Amino acid sequence: MTVFPVNIDDDLIEILDAQVAESGMSRSEVLAAAIRRGLGGGRLAATLGAYRRGEEISEDDAMSLAKSELAAVRAKRATA
């Protein structure tokens, strides 16, 4: 892992902290997940890619993914 110092606006820190509180993950984990989603490397992209290749997606995996994406959207709306 590489330490990568960045400057983050206060409003983004509020969003980050809200997602940390909701998810139980660390700031680093939430931030890394958000970056992965934003860059197309998150679970949603991987799952959709697997589906497009004809791979089976379990109901549990689909529900877990849906819940995490819904939480991300709700957190984004809360700050809009």
BANU-858873 format. One record per residue (C-alpha): x, y, z. Coordinates in nm, 2 decimals, padded with zeros to 4 digits. Example, Ala and Ser with C-alpha at 12.3 -4.5 7.8 and 13.67 -1.06 7.14 Angstrom:
east/north/up
01.23/-00.45/00.78;
01.37/-00.11/00.71;
// end
This chain:
east/north/up
00.00/00.00/00.00;
00.12/00.35/-00.08;
00.05/00.65/00.15;
-00.09/00.92/-00.07;
-00.15/01.26/00.10;
-00.44/01.46/-00.04;
-00.63/01.77/00.04;
-01.00/01.71/00.09;
-01.27/01.98/00.12;
-01.45/02.00/00.45;
-01.79/01.91/00.29;
-01.63/01.59/00.15;
-01.49/01.50/00.50;
-01.85/01.53/00.63;
-01.97/01.28/00.37;
-01.68/01.05/00.44;
-01.74/01.06/00.81;
-02.11/00.99/00.76;
-02.03/00.68/00.55;
-01.77/00.57/00.80;
-02.03/00.59/01.08;
-02.29/00.40/00.87;
-02.05/00.13/00.74;
-01.83/00.07/01.03;
-01.53/00.08/00.80;
-01.23/00.31/00.85;
-01.19/00.64/00.67;
-00.92/00.48/00.45;
-01.15/00.19/00.35;
-01.45/00.42/00.27;
-01.23/00.65/00.07;
-01.06/00.37/-00.12;
-01.40/00.22/-00.20;
-01.53/00.55/-00.33;
-01.23/00.60/-00.55;
-01.26/00.25/-00.69;
-01.63/00.31/-00.77;
-01.55/00.64/-00.93;
-01.27/00.50/-01.14;
-01.49/00.20/-01.24;
-01.30/-00.05/-01.04;
-01.56/-00.12/-00.77;
-01.78/-00.41/-00.70;
-02.05/-00.28/-00.92;
-01.82/-00.27/-01.22;
-01.68/-00.61/-01.14;
-02.02/-00.77/-01.09;
-02.16/-00.62/-01.41;
-01.86/-00.74/-01.60;
-01.90/-01.09/-01.47;
-02.27/-01.08/-01.56;
-02.20/-00.96/-01.91;
-01.95/-01.25/-01.95;
-02.24/-01.49/-01.86;
-02.12/-01.57/-01.50;
-02.37/-01.65/-01.24;
-02.42/-01.39/-00.96;
-02.56/-01.53/-00.64;
-02.87/-01.37/-00.49;
-02.67/-01.29/-00.17;
-02.39/-01.11/-00.37;
-02.65/-00.92/-00.57;
-02.84/-00.81/-00.26;
-02.52/-00.71/-00.08;
-02.41/-00.51/-00.38;
-02.75/-00.34/-00.41;
-02.74/-00.24/-00.04;
-02.39/-00.09/-00.06;
-02.47/00.10/-00.38;
-02.80/00.23/-00.22;
-02.61/00.34/00.09;
-02.36/00.53/-00.13;
-02.64/00.71/-00.32;
-02.82/00.80/00.00;
-02.50/00.94/00.14;
-02.45/01.15/-00.17;
-02.81/01.28/-00.16;
-02.78/01.37/00.20;
-02.51/01.63/00.11;
-02.68/01.76/-00.21;
// end
